[in-house]
């Protein structure tokens, strides 16, 4: 019966871990703010739409500490789901001078993509 406290502790730790990586669930990103998302994460926008980081389509960036002939680039897929259920696919290319996309009343800017595993993107929301 000494396993019961351990099992309860383990269950609590797993639940907290899941909440820590809920990927923006319950958060609302305001205009002018930035947020960090990993693939699969989503965040609410002020108009009740949701921005979801779908996946990294391609990542040929040169890793830190390596010497590469060219810097490479990454292509990221996002999806904006409107309050009416309409979905808009967004694609960001890190090789673009200013990786920005307009969707409805919003402009989204990819500010950075780190080299963590999985990579975490920083996205800024601006109102049109």
C-alpha positions in Angstrom: 0.0 0.0 0.0 3.0 2.3 0.1 2.7 2.7 -3.7 -0.5 4.7 -3.3 1.3 8.0 -2.3 3.8 7.5 -5.1 1.0 6.9 -7.6 -0.8 10.0 -6.5 2.4 12.1 -6.7 3.2 10.7 -10.1 -0.4 11.5 -11.4 -0.1 15.0 -10.0 3.2 15.6 -11.7 2.0 14.3 -15.0 -1.1 16.5 -14.8 1.0 19.6 -14.0 3.3 18.8 -16.9 0.4 18.5 -19.3 -1.0 21.9 -18.1 2.5 23.5 -18.5 2.5 22.5 -22.2 -1.1 23.1 -22.9 0.1 25.2 -25.8 -1.7 28.4 -25.1 -5.0 26.8 -24.2 -6.9 29.4 -22.3 -4.6 32.3 -23.3 -5.7 35.2 -25.5 -3.1 37.0 -27.5 -3.8 40.7 -27.7 -2.9 43.0 -30.6 0.7 44.2 -30.2 1.7 41.1 -28.2 4.0 38.2 -29.1 3.6 34.6 -28.0 5.7 31.4 -28.3 4.2 28.3 -29.8 5.4 24.8 -30.6 3.8 22.6 -33.3 0.3 21.6 -32.2 -0.1 24.7 -29.9 -2.8 27.2 -30.3 -3.8 30.6 -28.8 -7.1 32.5 -28.9 -7.2 36.0 -30.5 -9.4 38.9 -29.3 -12.1 38.2 -31.9 -12.6 34.6 -30.6 -10.6 33.2 -33.5 -7.7 30.8 -32.9 -4.2 30.6 -34.2 -2.7 27.1 -34.4 0.9 26.2 -35.2 0.3 23.2 -37.4 3.7 22.0 -38.3 7.2 22.8 -39.6 7.0 21.9 -43.3 10.7 22.2 -44.0 13.7 23.1 -41.9 17.1 23.4 -43.6 18.5 26.0 -41.3 22.2 25.8 -40.3 22.4 24.7 -36.7 24.4 26.8 -34.2 28.0 25.8 -34.0 28.1 24.3 -37.5 29.8 25.9 -40.6 27.4 25.8 -43.5 27.6 27.0 -47.1 24.3 28.8 -46.7 22.0 29.7 -43.8 19.0 27.7 -45.0 15.4 28.4 -44.2 12.4 27.0 -42.5 8.8 27.0 -43.7 6.1 26.9 -41.0 2.4 26.1 -41.5 -0.2 27.9 -39.3 -4.0 27.9 -39.3 -6.3 30.7 -38.3 -9.8 29.4 -37.4 -12.4 32.2 -37.3 -15.2 32.4 -34.8 -17.5 31.4 -37.7 -15.6 28.2 -38.3 -13.8 29.4 -41.4 -10.2 28.3 -41.6 -7.3 30.1 -43.3 -4.0 28.5 -44.0 -0.9 30.6 -43.3 2.7 29.9 -44.3 5.8 31.6 -43.1 9.2 31.3 -44.7 12.2 32.4 -42.5 14.1 33.4 -45.6 11.7 36.2 -46.3 12.9 39.7 -45.5 9.9 40.2 -43.3 7.9 37.0 -42.7 4.3 38.5 -42.3 0.9 37.2 -43.3 -2.4 39.0 -43.3 -5.6 37.1 -42.3 -8.9 38.9 -41.8 -8.4 41.8 -39.4 -5.0 40.6 -38.3 -1.4 40.7 -39.5 0.8 38.0 -38.0 4.6 38.3 -38.0 7.0 35.4 -37.4 9.6 37.0 -35.2 11.8 33.9 -34.5 12.2 30.2 -34.6 14.6 28.6 -32.2 16.5 25.4 -32.5 14.9 23.5 -29.6 13.3 20.1 -30.1 10.6 20.7 -31.1 11.4 24.2 -32.4 9.4 27.0 -30.8 8.2 29.9 -32.9 7.6 33.5 -31.7 4.7 35.1 -33.4 3.5 38.7 -33.0 -0.2 39.8 -33.6 -1.1 43.2 -35.0 -4.5 44.6 -35.8 -5.1 45.9 -39.3 
